[in-house]
Amino acid sequence: MFVITEKAATQFLNAKQEIPEEGIALRLFARRQENGMAYNMGFDTPKEEDISYNIAGVPVVVDQETDKNVAGMMIDFGEHEGAEQFIFANPQDKDPETCGSTKGDDACGTGGCSCG
């Protein structure tokens, strides 16, 4: 399990309201790479094999590998490297200084949230 701060949840929920599809959830992917964890996220329709959570009011779906890779993580939203963005604080990252922030493509609203 992981945590979504109130600031990040507000960003996710505001972005979700802009999508007309019913029943969508925030899909989070986290994959181990040589230099740490790589994250990607966006809104999607849940699948039968997904693990579903409701974290800080945000419906979230993950696959089994991601579920293991995000255990103990916190997603926040704030300034990082001079830009407002989502910040992933994951104790499983090899390089805790990078904290896996997104610069994104605005797929989830202000600040973006796609970082793959």
N, C-alpha and C positions, 0 to 999 in steps of 0.2 A: 504494500500500500504506500501511497505517497500523499503529499499535502499540496493544496493549491491555496495561496494566500488570498485574502479578500480583494486586494488590488488586481491580481491576475484573474480571479473569478469574475469580477466586474467586467473586465475586458472581454473575456470569453462569452459571457452572457449577453453583453451588448452586441457583439458580432453575431451570435447565434440568432438574435432577434431579426437581423437583416436577411436571413436565409428563409425563404418561404416554405421549405420542406418540413413536414412534421416528422417527429420521431428521430431526428438526427442527434448525434452525440459527437463530442470532441474525440477524435481518434488520435492517439499518441503512439509514436514509434520510437524506440530507443535501441540502437544497435552498437555493440562494442566494436571499436576500430583501434588501430595501432596507437593513435595518440589520444584516446579517450572515447567518450560516448558521443554518438551522432544522434541527433533528435530531429523528428519531423512531426508535424501535427496539422490537422485540419478537420473540418466537419464531414461526417460520413454516416451512412445508415448502418446500425449495428448488424453484425452477422452472428449466426448461431454459435460459432466457435469462439466468439469474443468473450473476454472477461469484462463485465460491466461494473462500474462504480458510479456513485453520486458523491462528488467531493466538492464541498462548499457550494452546493446547489448546481454544480456543473455535471451533466451526464457525460461520462468518460468511458471509452472502450479501448481495450488493449489486447494484443495477442499474448500468448503465454511467454514468449521470449522477452517482450517488452515488460511484462508484469514483473519478471525477475530482475530486469535491468533498472527499474525505477523504484525498487523497494527502498524506502527511507529518503527519497528525493523530495525536494520542495520546488514548486514552480512559483515564481514571483514575477511582478511587473514593475519595472523602474528604470532608472538611468544606468546604463552600463556602456563604457567606452564612448561617452558623449551622446548617446541616443536612447530614447525610451524604447524598451523592448522586453520580451519575456526572458527571464533568467532561470536557468535550471541549476539548482544547487544539489548535486548528487554525490553522496559519499562514495559511490562506486566508480566515479570518474578517476582516471589515472592522474590527470592534471587538475587539481582542485582550483588552481588560479584561473582557469578558463571559464569555469562555471557554466559552460554550455549555453551561452546566450544566443538569442535569435536576432538577426537583423531583418530577416523576413521579407515577404512580398506583399504584405497587407492582406493576406488571405484570411486572417482572423481579426481584422479591424486595426485600429491605431497601433502602430509599432510593429505590426506583422507577426507571424508566428510560424513561418515555414523555414526550416533551416536544414536542408539536406543537401 
